[in-house]
Every structure is written in C-alpha cells, then in structure tokens.
C-alpha cells in the first residue's frame, strides 16, 4: 500500500523534493542505507528500494511502537504532525487484504 500511495508502482518515480523509486526513498536522508549497494543509483533499483523502504519503516515502527506514527515519519511529517497519509495507506492496505482474501 505504501508503494501504491508513493509511486503508483512506477520504479523510476522521482518527486520534486528528491524522493526516488517505488517507496520514494530520500537518498539525502538515507544515504547510509543506500551506500552498502554497488549500483550507480540504488534508490531506483526496485529490489533495493523496497528493502531500504521496508527497513526505514521498520526502524520507525520500533522507535515509536505505532504504525500510525511510523507512517507519519515515513512521509516526513513529525511525530505530532498532521497528515492524512497514514489513513490513506491503511485504507489501501485494507482494500488489498480484502481483494486477496476474496481470490483465495
């Protein structure tokens, strides 16, 4: 649901503020995580982008013990900030889960 919300599944997506790839990773903030890979632009490698994006989200979940706050942090909003982003992502997750259950 994050990938759908962030990039609409466009592996080469780039935002006006510098976020890149499927999960819209901000290389200027997460260069430490991206430097471990040999690719020229690891943020645009779909596999690396998903791994690093998931790692970032996991770190935020562990730090805050809250998926809602982690999603706020992921989108660049402070812990006490306001954003509809978490609700959008969670609503998409619910839709994906419902579709998955209906076809299994």
N, C-alpha and C positions, 0 to 999 in steps of 0.2 A: 504494500500500500504506500510505503514511502517512495518507492521508485515511481509508481504511477503519479503520485502527487508532485514529486520533484521534477521529473523529466519526461513524463508520459512515455517512458520506455525508449527514449532517444539516447543512445550510447554516446553521441557526440554533443549533447546539450551543454550549453555554456550560458551562465546568467550574466547580467550586466554588472554584478558585483564580484565576479570571478569564480563562482561555483562551477564545477565541471562534472560531466558524466551522469550516469543513471541516478546516483544518490546525491548528486550535486555537492560533492566534497569541495571544500575551500582549501586549495593547496597552501595558501599563505598561512593558514592556521593549523594545518595538519601535515606539514612537510616532513616532520619526524616520522610519521607513519608511512608516508609515500617514499621516503628515501631508501627504504630497505629493498626496493624493487629496481631492477635494471632497465626497465622500459624508459623510453625517452619522456613520455608523458603518462605516468602510471594512473593518474586520475581518470584518463579516458579509456583505459583498459577495463572492459566491463567486469572481468573477474576480480581484478584488484579493487575497482571502485566499490563493488558490493562487499568485499571483505573488509575494506577500510571503513566504509559507511556503517557496517554492522558493528565493527569494533568501537567506533565513536559512539554509536547509540548505546552499546553495552556499557561503556565507561560512564555515560550519563545516567543510565539506569542504576548502576551500582552506587554511584556517588549520591544520588538523590532518592533512591528507593521508590521511585514513582515514574511510571511510563509517561504520564502527562507532562511532568516537569522535564523529563529526558527529551521528549519531543519538542518542547519549547526551546530547550538548549540547542537541540539539533538544528532548528531553523534559525538560530541566532538571537532568540529572544531571551532575556534574563529570566531567572527563576521566578521573579514576581511580576513578570511582564504579562501582557495580554495579547493573545493571538487565537485565531480560530483554527490554526494549523493542527493542533492535536486532535480536535474533533473531526476535522476532515480526514486525517489519516486513519483514525479509529473507525469512522463510518465506512471508509473504503475497505478496511480490514474485515469488518462485519459482512459487507457485501461479498467479498472474495470468499470468506468462510462459508456463507450461505450457498453460494454457487458451487463450491467444492463439495459440500455435503449433498447437494441435490443431484450431482452427477456420479456420486459413488454408491 
